[in-house]
Amino acid sequence: MYGEVQDIQQLSPDLVRVILGGGTLDTFEGVAATDAYINARFLPAGSPVHVPFTTEDLEGVDAELRPRPRRFTIRDWDAERQLLSIDFVVHGDAGYAGSWAQRAKLGDRLQFEGPGGSYRPSLDVDWHLLIGDESAMGAIGASLEALGENDRAVVFAVVQARGCEIELPTNGNVTIHWLYREEASDSESWVAEAVASTDFPAGTHDTFVHGEAGEVVAVKRHLENDRGVDVSNESISPYWRRRHTDEDWRKVKRQFMAQA
């Protein structure tokens, strides 16, 4: 499946929203999960491969020029207009996905598989706890948009610096704590410390925690050890690891999580 770039929006210095349409999106079927994702395939610079491509088209192509798989959260799927919105974290020419989004132009194509997904704010709890950085902002935004006016949520949103906040529309009763990486210590526990210093609303809650691996693990430990949260049934997972490239992180993620 593939789509063509219909629009590009600069949400913040670090976030770019790419809206796909056309292509084969007329066959796309959305899912109810607010952390719905696609498995996109990004072409390295200089690759002879063109979208759409098949497995047979990759035969004989050098490994370094083959498409690179990356998972990205769907920010929005407009079924009526058949438009798919994806938010990308950009860091100049670093990585395959962010650099693709940063240089994307109208008409560019992106091939992907999916969607998948598992989290949606539960109807069986009193409120929702959402914690994440730029890499999780798409899922957080989609989750907040799914809330009704009687729903409550507390959000800890990590961005690089003041001025990097983005709009997170919702009909719910939502408190957002913006956390600024630029003002934090080097300790991986700084997000957990911010969560620990905040009084939670009364009642039961579900939990969504995604972002940098060390920070996610620290938050998980705080919730489990200090708050008594049964994290086994919650949506908690690292998307990336500081001082690791995407390729390096993919190689060690399983081992890191087992040790954590």
Backbone as a ProteinNet text record, in pm:
[ID]
protein_1_A
[PRIMARY]
MYGEVQDIQQLSPDLVRVILGGGTLDTFEGVAATDAYINARFLPAGSPVHVPFTTEDLEGVDAELRPRPRRFTIRDWDAERQLLSIDFVVHGDAGYAGSWAQRAKLGDRLQFEGPGGSYRPSLDVDWHLLIGDESAMGAIGASLEALGENDRAVVFAVVQARGCEIELPTNGNVTIHWLYREEASDSESWVAEAVASTDFPAGTHDTFVHGEAGEVVAVKRHLENDRGVDVSNESISPYWRRRHTDEDWRKVKRQFMAQA
[TERTIARY]
84.6	0	88.2	40.8	119.2	27.2	81.5	10.9	104.5	47.2	124.6	109.9	216.7	215	119.3	17.3	-81.3	-56.4	3.2	26.6	137.9	209.6	317.5	299.8	296.6	274.7	386.1	448.5	552.5	484	472.6	401.6	485.8	615.9	710.5	848	952.1	1085.5	1127.2	1068.8	1110.3	1006.1	886.9	779.1	721.9	711.4	652.9	538.8	423	309.2	302.2	303.2	290.7	155.1	77.9	-55.2	-51.9	-87.2	-84.9	-226	-237.1	-363.6	-336.9	-443.1	-424.9	-361	-281.8	-217.9	-319.7	-298.3	-391.8	-467.3	-474.1	-541.4	-692.4	-745.9	-888.5	-917.3	-812.7	-829.9	-787.2	-745.3	-698.7	-816.9	-799.9	-903.6	-847.7	-903.5	-857.7	-892.9	-827.3	-855.3	-894.1	-954.4	-1004.8	-894.1	-778.4	-669.7	-620.7	-594.5	-541.4	-389.8	-328.2	-185.3	-164.4	-263.5	-255.3	-127.6	-67.3	60.3	66.8	159.7	192.4	339.3	375.3	513.6	557.5	624.8	663	798.1	824.1	949.3	1013.6	1124	1190.6	1309.8	1317.9	1423.8	1547	1663.3	1787.1	1815.8	1888.4	1927.1	2006.1	1971.6	2042.4	1988.3	1882.6	1826.6	1762.4	1782	1718.2	1573	1526.2	1390.5	1291.2	1175.1	1070.4	939.8	862.4	732.3	626.8	539.8	531.8	630.1	675.6	768.2	720.9	769.8	738.4	866.5	851.5	968.7	1060.5	999.9	1079.6	1161.3	1108.7	1180.8	1309	1318.3	1434.8	1546.4	1517.6	1619.6	1735.5	1854.8	1972.4	2009	1925.5	1954.4	2047.7	2154.8	2249.4	2177.4	2222.5	2156.5	2143.6	2248.6	2245.4	2149.3	2096.9	2004.6	1861.3	1840.9	1706.1	1623	1489.6	1402.7	1425.8	1421.7	1439.3	1303.5	1267.5	1137.8	1141	1038.6	1022.6	874.2	844.8	705.5	669.4	555.4	510.6	363.2	333.5	196.2	114	-8.4	-103.6	-162.1	-143.2	-203.7	-351.4	-388.7	-530.5	-555.2	-667.1	-713.7	-851.4	-860.5	-986.1	-1044	-1134.8	-1186.8	-1267.6	-1339	-1421.9	-1336.7	-1229.5	-1142	-1023.8	-1011.2	-903.5	-766.8	-746.6	-621.2	-560.9	-432.5	-361.5	-254.8	-261.8	-167.9	-68.7	60.8	168.6	258.2	291.3	381.7	521.7	620.3	758.6	845	933.3	1037.2	1152.8	1199.1	1305	1429.3	1543.7	1673.7	1771.6	1738.4	1826.9	1833.2	1954.7	1972.4	1988.7	1972.3	1990	1874.4	1907.3	1804.9	1742.5	1657.1	1591.5	1453.7	1373.5	1236.3	1229.6	1300.8	1296.4	1351.3	1460.5	1518.1	1424.5	1352.5	1254.2	1144.3	1092.8	985.2	1032.6	1157.3	1207.5	1225.1	1256.8	1276.6	1155.9	1049.3	932.2	870.5	817	747.2	619.1	527.2	399.2	420.6	348.1	358.5	453.1	540.4	629.3	545.4	598.2	524.9	589.7	505	552.9	477.2	553.4	493.9	494.7	390.3	379.5	286.9	289	196.8	122	6.8	-70	-211.8	-284.2	-236	-243.5	-174.1	-187	-212.7	-216.6	-239.6	-308.9	-296.4	-355.3	-416.5	-371	-418.6	-530.5	-625.9	-729.4	-773.7	-794.8	-837.9	-955.5	-938.5	-1038.7	-1164.9	-1277.4	-1404.8	-1429.3	-1341.8	-1366	-1283.8	-1222.4	-1141.8	-1192	-1143	-1187.6	-1109.7	-984.8	-904.3	-789.3	-714.4	-611.2	-478.8	-369.6	-235.5	-158.2	-112.8	-41.6	92.6	201.4	335.7	416.5	478.6	558.7	626.9	722.4	793.4	743.3	822.7	779.2	743.9	816.1	792	656.1	599.7	470.2	357.7	389.6	289.8	172.2	195.6	85.8	-17.9	28.1	-63.2	-131.1	-55.6	-115.4	-223.1	-192.2	-290	-415.5	-398.6	-514.4	-595.5	-528	-597.8	-680.1	-622.2	-695.6	-816.4	-802.9	-916.7	-1029.5	-996.3	-1098.2	-1177.7	-1133	-1200.6	-1328.9	-1427.5	-1550.8	-1542.1	-1643.7	-1639.8	-1640.6	-1680.5	-1681.5	-1556.5	-1464.4	-1341.6	-1230.1	-1144.5	-1035.3	-901.3	-798.6	-665.1	-560	-446.6	-328.2	-216.2	-152.1	-50.4	82.2	190	325.5	388.3	406.2	452.1	593	686.8	827.5	859.7	913.6	961.7	1099.9	1165.5	1303.3	1317.9	1232.9	1249.6	1117	1110.8	992.4	974.8	851.8	824.7	806.1	833.8	817.1	685.2	602.1	472.9	386.3	297.3	205	61.9	-32.6	-172.6	-217.2	-291	-344.6	-494.3	-574.9	-719	-788	-887.3	-964	-1093.1	-1193.2	-1316.9	-1315.3	-1209.5	-1201.9	-1149.3	-1150.5	-1094.3	-948.3	-857.6	-718	-623.1	-530.1	-421.2	-291.5	-221.4	-97.2	20.1	115.7	241.2	348.3	392.5	497.6	633.3	714.4	847.9	951	1055.8	1151	1287.1	1323.4	1449.3	1568.8	1563.5	1672.6	1699.4	1598	1610.7	1632.6	1642.8	1653	1797.6	1817.4	1949.5	1977.1	2097.8	2133.2	2075.5	2018.6	1965.1	1844.5	1837.9	1724	1598.6	1612.6	1498.5	1420.1	1459.2	1397.7	1248	1205	1061.3	988.6	1045.8	985.4	975.9	1076.9	1075.2	961.8	937.1	826.2	692.4	678.7	556	538.9	649.1	644.1	604	636.3	606.9	464.8	386.2	250.3	147.3	46.9	-62.5	-155.3	-185.9	-276.7	-421.3	-513	-655	-696.4	-805.9	-857.7	-915.3	-922.4	-986.1	-886.4	-939.8	-857.6	-817.3	-705.8	-662	-594.4	-591.1	-506.9	-382.2	-281.4	-149.9	-92.3	-42.4	25.9	158	270.9	403.1	492.6	534.8	620.8	718.7	839.2	938.3	1078.6	1170.4	1311	1323.5	1404.5	1406.7	1439.6	1546.9	1584.8	1478	1415.5	1311	1185.7	1152.2	1034.9	1053.7	1171.2	1197.7	1190.6	1244.7	1240.6	1096.9	1015	873.8	803	830.3	768.3	800.2	926.5	966.5	897.3	885.8	816.4	670.3	603.3	461.7	440.8	528.4	513.9	553.8	668.6	722.8	663	633.9	587.8	438	377.5	234	151.3	218.3	145.7	67.9	112.2	42.8	84.6	-11.4	17.6	52.1	181	223.4	213.1	187.3	184	72.2	-33.1	-147	-156.2	-49.3	-52.1	29.3	8.1	80	206.7	318.2	445.8	555.2	622.3	725.1	816.1	946.2	1038.4	1036.1	1035.9	1040.5	1183	1271.4	1407.2	1499.9	1630	1729.9	1833	1855.9	1953.3	2091.6	2162	2295.8	2299	2183.4	2175.2	2107.2	2159.7	2088.9	1970.4	1880.7	1767.5	1815.3	1917	1967.6	2027.6	2106.6	2168.4	2062.7	1959.7	1855.8	1777.1	1749.1	1675.9	1752.8	1886.1	1969.4	1969.7	1958.3	1974.5	1845.5	1735.2	1611.6	1564.2	1563.3	1514.6	1598	1731.4	1819.3	1800.5	1786.1	1766.2	1640.1	1531.5	1404.1	1409.8	1483.3	1495.1	1571.4	1676.6	1753.5	1672.5	1595.3	1516	1405
-119	0	124.1	230.1	353.5	474.5	589	714.8	821	930.3	1041.6	1162.4	1237.2	1354	1458.8	1493.9	1594.7	1729.1	1723.7	1846.2	1820	1926.7	1919.8	2036.8	2007.1	2110.9	2107.1	2221.5	2231.5	2261.2	2160.6	2176.2	2247.5	2220.1	2279.7	2267.9	2324	2308	2163.1	2071	1930.7	1836.4	1884.8	1797.7	1845.1	1751.6	1779.7	1682	1733.1	1647.6	1632.2	1506.4	1475.6	1410.1	1462	1410.3	1339.9	1211.3	1128.4	1107.4	1101.7	1071.5	998.9	967.2	903.1	766.2	729.9	598.9	488.1	401.3	290.9	310	434.3	459.1	436.3	417.8	385.5	245.7	167	32.9	28.2	141.9	146.6	134.3	53	36.2	76.5	180.1	227.5	131.1	151.2	70.6	164.3	108.4	190.5	239	172.4	208	349.9	424.2	559.5	560.7	442.8	429.9	352.2	359.8	290	330.1	235.3	262.8	194.7	243.9	178.2	137.6	38.2	-0.5	55.1	170.1	240	190.5	209	166.5	288.5	333.2	454.7	419.8	486.5	458.8	543.2	481	558.5	645.4	753.2	840.7	760.4	779.6	709.7	572.3	529.6	396.7	393.3	284.2	271	224.3	196.5	146.5	262.5	236.2	337.9	282.7	370.6	333.8	343.4	240.9	119.6	13.6	-68.9	-175.2	-307.2	-415.7	-548.9	-614.5	-728.3	-802.2	-837	-870.9	-905.4	-786.4	-664.7	-545	-522.8	-583.4	-563.1	-663.7	-762.7	-862.9	-797.3	-823.1	-768.5	-628.3	-566.3	-432.1	-443.5	-365.3	-368.9	-343.1	-408.5	-399.8	-256.1	-173.9	-37.2	52.6	3.6	82.7	29.8	-73.5	-128.6	-45	-51.2	25.7	-10.8	90.6	70.4	74.5	-31.3	-32.6	51.8	130.2	207.7	212.5	203.3	207.3	349.6	398	532.6	534.2	611.8	624.8	708.7	667.4	744.1	854.9	978.4	1088.7	1099	1076.2	1085.5	1011.2	943.6	883.8	940.2	1018.4	1077.8	984.5	897	794.9	855.7	964.6	1025.5	1085	1154.2	1215.8	1127.9	1014.9	918.6	986.4	1052.1	1121.1	1064.9	1033.9	974.1	1071.4	1110.2	1207.4	1137.4	1164.9	1107.6	1221.1	1221.2	1322.3	1263.1	1335	1289.5	1380.6	1320.2	1395.5	1413.6	1538.3	1565.9	1617.8	1569	1610.1	1629.4	1719.5	1741.9	1619.5	1578.6	1464.5	1332.7	1335.4	1213.6	1117.5	989.8	888.1	887.3	789.5	775.5	840.8	816.6	865.9	1017.4	1069.8	1213.8	1292.5	1244.9	1316.7	1310	1195.8	1186.9	1291.4	1300.1	1395.5	1538.9	1566.1	1703.1	1751.5	1659.9	1700.5	1665.5	1610.7	1568	1685.6	1654.3	1755.1	1692.4	1777.1	1728.4	1627.4	1518.4	1414.2	1301.9	1322.6	1214.2	1097.3	978.1	858.1	788.9	726.2	647.3	515.7	406.2	273.4	220.3	144.1	95.8	-24.2	-87.7	-195.1	-156	-215.9	-187.3	-145.9	-96.3	-53.9	-164	-135.2	-214.9	-119.3	-170.8	-85.4	-161.7	-111.7	-184.5	-94.5	30.8	114.9	208.9	224.8	327.9	358.3	486.2	517.2	429.4	362.8	267.7	338.9	273.6	325.4	282.6	196.9	136.3	197.8	312.4	378.4	520.7	582.2	717.7	825.7	795.2	893.4	823.8	901.1	844.6	917.7	840.7	895.7	872.5	981.7	974.8	1046	973.4	1028.3	996.3	1097.8	1070.3	1193.4	1170.4	1281	1298.4	1366.1	1396.8	1270.6	1162	1038.8	976.6	1013.2	959.4	1060.9	1181.3	1287.3	1257.5	1182.1	1145.5	1060.6	960.6	873.3	948.4	1034.3	1114	1205.7	1272	1360.7	1287.1	1170	1091.8	1044.5	1009.4	964.5	1076.7	1196.6	1309.4	1347	1334.3	1365.2	1263.4	1144.5	1040.8	1058.6	1149.6	1168	1248.1	1213	1290	1396.1	1478.3	1591.6	1546.7	1425.4	1375.3	1293.9	1285.4	1208.3	1298.9	1242.2	1319.7	1254.8	1338	1286.2	1380.1	1321.4	1396.2	1358.1	1459.7	1437.1	1497.4	1421.7	1472.8	1466.5	1583.6	1590.7	1647.9	1570.2	1609.9	1668.5	1789.5	1852.1	1911.3	1955.4	1999.2	2125.8	2226.7	2356.1	2430.9	2537.7	2624	2679.5	2680.9	2720.5	2601.6	2480.8	2359.2	2287.4	2346.9	2286.5	2284.3	2187.2	2180.8	2178	2205.6	2201.4	2056.1	2028.7	1895.1	1909.3	1921.3	1944.7	1828.1	1861.5	1759.3	1818.6	1733.8	1773.7	1733.6	1661.9	1612.8	1715.6	1676.7	1757.7	1715.3	1791	1747.6	1848.8	1796.8	1876.5	1834.1	1930	1898.4	1961.9	1879.1	1926.5	1919.9	2035.1	2037.1	2026.8	1933.6	1911.9	1943.7	2019.7	2069.7	2002.7	1925.3	1851.1	1943.2	2060.7	2157.5	2202.9	2198.1	2245.5	2131.4	2007.9	1892.7	1858.5	1780.1	1724.9	1611.3	1557.7	1446.4	1314.1	1315	1192.1	1142.2	1010.4	952.5	951.5	987.1	982.5	1113.3	1213.3	1345.2	1347.1	1268	1262.7	1192.6	1082.8	1012	1101.9	1186.4	1278	1380.1	1425.8	1519.4	1452.1	1327.5	1252.6	1229.7	1195	1166.3	1288.2	1407.1	1529.4	1580	1507	1550	1461.7	1524.3	1449.5	1398	1269.5	1209.7	1232.5	1240.7	1244.8	1116.1	1122.3	1003.2	906.3	780.8	681.8	601.4	514.2	426	495.1	447.3	505.6	399.7	422.4	343.5	425.6	361.7	424.5	404	513.4	509.2	582.9	510.5	570.6	524	618.1	584.5	698.7	664.7	767.8	712.7	791.8	751.8	637.2	537.1	411.2	427.9	500	516.4	588.8	690	765.9	682	601.2	514.2	413	352.4	253.6	318.5	439.4	508.5	539.5	582.2	609.6	481	375.1	245.6	200.3	213.3	172.2	255.8	387.3	473.4	432.8	411.5	376.3	244.2	149.1	17	16.6	76.4	68	169.6	290.7	398.3	422	393.4	418.9	290.7	177.2	50.2	16	66.1	38.4	-98.5	-178.1	-306.2	-276.6	-261.6	-217.3	-327.6	-450.5	-561.4	-547.2	-475.9	-461.5	-322	-242.6	-106	-93.6	15.6	40.2	119.1	47.5	109.6	49.3	134.2	81.8	195	167.4	269.4	273.9	394.6	412.1	431	486.6	515.6	518.9	527.2	525.7	634.9	716.2	824.3	769.6	841.5	806.9	679.2	640.6	526.6	571.7	527	546.3	450.2	471.5	380.1	236.7	219.3	84.6	23	100.7	49.1	9.6	92.5	65.7	-60.1	-79.1	-197.9	-325.6	-317.9	-434.4	-470.6	-370.4	-396.2	-381.3	-344.2	-316	-436.5	-552.8	-671.7	-699.6	-689.9	-713.6	-607.4	-480.1	-370.5	-392.5	-428.2	-446.1	-566.1	-671.1	-787.2	-750.1	-669.4	-626.6	-530.4	-442.8	-345.6	-411.9
0	0	0	-67.2	-66.2	-80.1	-38.2	-53.8	-106.9	-154	-206.9	-115.6	-99.7	-12.8	-69.2	12.5	-25.6	43.3	162.4	238.2	338.9	376.8	474.5	570.9	700.9	801.4	905.2	930.2	1033.2	1165.6	1251.8	1378.7	1483.2	1481.2	1574.5	1510.3	1571.8	1512.2	1492	1570.3	1564.8	1507.1	1477.9	1432.5	1300.3	1205.9	1075.1	1052.1	1012.3	978.4	826.8	782.9	641.5	620	526.8	498.2	363.3	365.3	245.5	192.4	61.7	-2.7	-133.5	-205.7	-334.9	-322.9	-423.1	-422.6	-408.9	-311.8	-286.6	-155.9	-107.4	20.2	13.9	-105.4	-115.7	-60.8	-38.7	19.1	165.7	220.7	359.1	455	560	661.1	796.9	856.7	985.5	1097.3	1213	1331.6	1445.2	1548.9	1659.4	1751.1	1750.9	1841.5	1815.8	1924.6	1909.2	1899.6	1917.6	1889.5	1759.4	1669.6	1541.8	1468.6	1399.9	1334.4	1198	1117	990.8	995.6	918.6	899	763.8	768.4	646.1	596.7	468.3	407	341.5	397.5	351.2	262.6	149	52	82.2	96.1	115.4	-6	15.2	-95.6	-198.1	-325.2	-431.5	-462.8	-392.2	-418.2	-556.6	-630	-760.7	-751.9	-630.6	-609.5	-615.4	-672.8	-681.1	-624.8	-561.3	-505.2	-614.4	-629.2	-547.4	-596	-503.4	-538.5	-477.3	-533.2	-482.9	-432.2	-368.4	-320.9	-437.5	-550.4	-667.4	-716.4	-698.6	-743.7	-663.7	-544.1	-458.1	-484.5	-567.3	-597.9	-672.9	-625.5	-689.6	-644.1	-558.8	-508.3	-388.1	-386.7	-275.3	-143.2	-36.4	93.5	142.2	120.4	171.1	93.7	-18.7	-99.7	-93	-12.7	1	98.6	86.6	176.9	322.4	410	553.6	622.7	698.4	766.9	894	914	1036.6	1072	1201.5	1248	1289.1	1239	1273.4	1309.5	1414.8	1462.3	1365.8	1345.7	1264.8	1352.8	1313.6	1388.7	1359.8	1232.4	1195.8	1065.4	1059.6	935.1	904.6	797.5	752.4	647	691.5	601.1	486.8	515.2	411.8	300	337.8	238	200.1	269.2	244.6	255.3	371.3	400.3	528.5	522.7	634	683.6	811.6	868.7	959.9	937.2	1016.3	1064.9	1194.6	1250.4	1262.7	1208.4	1207.2	1293.3	1373.5	1443	1345.5	1328.8	1231.6	1302.5	1257.3	1312.3	1197.5	1107.3	994.6	905.3	869.6	780.1	854.9	986.8	1066.2	1042.8	1024.3	1009.7	871.2	847.9	718.1	716.8	821.2	822.4	837.4	939.2	961.1	844.9	785.1	671.5	551.1	535.2	426.7	447	569.4	597.3	579.2	617.1	610.2	466.1	377	237.5	149.2	210.1	133.1	58.4	-57.8	-137.8	-191.9	-235.9	-284.4	-396.6	-388.2	-490.5	-455.8	-356.3	-313.5	-261.9	-276.3	-237.9	-118.8	-35.6	77.5	77.9	79.1	81.5	224.7	259.6	397.5	405.1	521.5	555.2	681.7	702.1	822.1	787.1	888.6	1020.5	1126	1240.2	1360.7	1475.6	1597.1	1713.5	1824.1	1947.4	2060.3	2167.6	2179.1	2289.5	2244.6	2331.7	2320.5	2462.9	2498.4	2634.9	2678.8	2791.7	2839	2887	2866.8	2917.1	3061.1	3114	3245.2	3357.3	3333.3	3436.9	3456.8	3567.3	3600.1	3525.1	3489.3	3417.1	3345.2	3267	3180.8	3202.9	3212	3228.4	3098.9	3037.2	2910.3	2924.7	2897.3	2913.6	2788.8	2729.4	2610.8	2557.1	2467.3	2403.3	2259.9	2176.5	2041	1961.9	1987.3	1913	1945.6	2059.7	2101.2	2088.3	2039.9	2039.3	1947.4	1839.8	1751.3	1823.3	1897.7	1971.3	2084.9	2153.7	2261.3	2204.5	2093.3	2031.2	1988.3	1926.2	1883.1	2003	2112.6	2233.2	2294.5	2299.5	2357.1	2271.8	2140.6	2053.4	2070.7	2119.1	2136.9	2266.4	2354.5	2483.1	2467.6	2548.8	2555.5	2663.8	2673.3	2766.4	2912.3	2939.2	3076.7	3110.8	3016.6	3037.6	3088.1	3171.3	3229.1	3195.8	3173.7	3144.9	3201.3	3238.6	3279.7	3183.5	3123.8	3021.6	3067	3050.5	3064.7	2925.7	2864.8	2726.8	2721.4	2671.3	2665.5	2528.4	2527.7	2404.6	2431	2326	2339.5	2423.2	2395.9	2462.2	2461.1	2538.4	2535.6	2394.2	2348.5	2211.1	2118.5	2170.1	2090.4	2120.6	2203.8	2233.6	2106.9	2098.4	1985.6	2038.2	1951.8	1989.9	2003.5	2111.1	2135.9	2163.2	2058.4	2075.5	2145.9	2228	2297.8	2350.8	2366.6	2433.7	2580.5	2620.4	2756.7	2854.6	2981.4	3089.5	3104.2	3044	3030	3093.6	3173.9	3229.8	3161.6	3100.5	3030	3103.7	3140.9	3199.5	3090.7	3042.9	2941.7	3010.6	2965.5	3020.9	2913.1	2949.6	2850.8	2867.4	2768.2	2771	2789.8	2729.8	2737.1	2880.4	2965.1	3102.6	3201.8	3151	3239.6	3268.9	3373.3	3403.2	3306.4	3310.8	3223.5	3272.5	3390.6	3448.3	3369.3	3348.4	3278.2	3364.6	3490.9	3582	3586.8	3505.3	3522.2	3490.3	3391.9	3362.5	3476.5	3525.9	3639	3761.2	3782.3	3896.2	3882.5	3759.6	3737.3	3765	3722.1	3748.4	3897.9	3965.3	4109	4190.5	4141	4216.3	4195	4118.1	4083.9	4152.6	4212	4272.7	4163.6	4168.5	4071.3	4114.4	4018	4053	4123.4	4192.5	4260	4158.1	4198.4	4112.2	4031.2	3949.1	3866.3	3736	3680.2	3553.5	3467.8	3336	3248.2	3216.5	3159.2	3146.7	3007.8	2950.6	2821.1	2838.1	2826.6	2843.2	2729.2	2643.3	2529.5	2505.3	2459.7	2430.9	2439.8	2497.2	2508.9	2609.1	2574.8	2648.7	2797.1	2830.4	2970.2	3049.7	2990.2	3058.2	3078.7	2978	2989.5	3101.5	3109.6	3213.9	3352.2	3366.7	3495.8	3537	3442.6	3472.4	3510.5	3436.6	3464.7	3607.1	3647.6	3781.6	3888.1	3862.6	3959.2	3973.5	3861	3866.8	3939.5	3914.7	3974.7	4121.8	4152.6	4288.8	4384.9	4335	4422.5	4416.4	4301.4	4285.7	4293.3	4289.6	4297.8	4172.7	4056.9	3930.8	3879.3	3837.2	3773.3	3627.1	3599.1	3465.8	3361.6	3402.9	3307.5	3205.5	3241.2	3150.6	3089.3	3105	3054.2	2924.4	2853	2727.6	2758.2	2774.3	2810.8	2723.3	2644.5	2554.7	2507.5	2489.5	2437.4	2285.4	2230.1	2084.9	2034.3	2119.8	2074.3	2195.7	2169	2275.4	2251.7	2353.8	2344.1	2308.3	2222.6	2174.9	2091.6	2037.9	1946.5	1816.7	1704	1578.9	1575	1477.9	1463.7	1445.9	1362.1	1335.1	1460.5	1534.8	1657.9	1760.3	1774.8	1873.5	1838.3	1710.7	1668.1	1704.8	1702.2	1730.8	1879.6	1967.4	2111.1	2190.6	2125.2	2198.4	2279.2	2219.2	2289.5	2416	2402.5	2516	2623.8	2581	2676.7	2758.4	2691.2	2761.4	2854.6	2815.8	2903.7	3030.7	3016.4	3132.1	3218.7	3155.5	3229.6	3309.6
[MASK]
++++++++++++++++++++++++++++++++++++++++++++++++++++++++++++++++++++++++++++++++++++++++++++++++++++++++++++++++++++++++++++++++++++++++++++++++++++++++++++++++++++++++++++++++++++++++++++++++++++++++++++++++++++++++++++++++++++++++++++++++++++++++++++++++++++

